[in-house]
């Protein structure tokens, strides 16, 4: 995760303002789009959406996809605007590994004011095989719950349900 300063610098280069209407998408409409939309909200973007089905669905519906040649970041967009991206809610600030150890200790002792969510396949979470990621560490952080991303993917289209 970048610092707010680095994030703001990159948004300025692409001319993406905090108050823009932003639609995020990826080919299959899941991981990358979800992560970038979360990151934008984390740093204070106020109007962020994820395109249902992503670019894959857009193409399946035979929607227009003009190719206009080489593109430079920020091309055609206004330089004027608010690039002051910053962490807007300190309670949602990313935790470092020591803080996660602390939270896991309290969860193991029945604390209810935190939750750690593991989005990996259930087989990795339960240490019952390699799942779809051979070589990834099995098991889970004490007190965490498993909500695998696979539950939200339509098997037929590969898109978010």
Buried (B, 14 or more C-beta within 10 A) or exposed (E): EEEBEEBBEEBBEEBBBBEBEBEBBBBBBBEBBBEBBEBBBBBBBBEBEBBEBBBBBBEEEEEEEEEEEEEEEBEEEEEEBBBEBEBBEEEEEEEEEEEBEEBBEEBEEEEEEBEBEBBBBBBBBEEEEEBEEEEEEBEBBEBBEBBBEBEEBEEEBBBBE
